[in-house]
């Protein structure tokens, strides 16, 4: 598996991170351990948790630069993943900016409102 450059850089600098309450980005040892028990097709890698949900990278899409970050509820199959339409760097920035909330669940109209407020 080849990880995207922005994610590799994060691992080299931090090797995982526990952030907010219930949000964790796995370290290298955790990635190996937890992916041994996942039933994902080849190329999908679990990289973290959001309470009982999971963050996954689709390494086949990571060559394109965007669109490889996925979110799965704890019981969802990979086919039911929510595409977060971002790379690791953008996803991480949005997660931190939203104080660890599931920012992708906010309706587009509310997102537009906050864009206008922040200008």
Secondary structure, 3 states (H helix, E strand, C coil): CCCCHHHHHHHHHHCCEEECCCEEECCHHHHHHHHCCCCCCCCEEEEEEECCEEEEEECCCHHHCCCCEEEECCCCCHHHCEECCCCHHHHHHHHHHCCCCCHHHCCHHHHHHHHHHHC
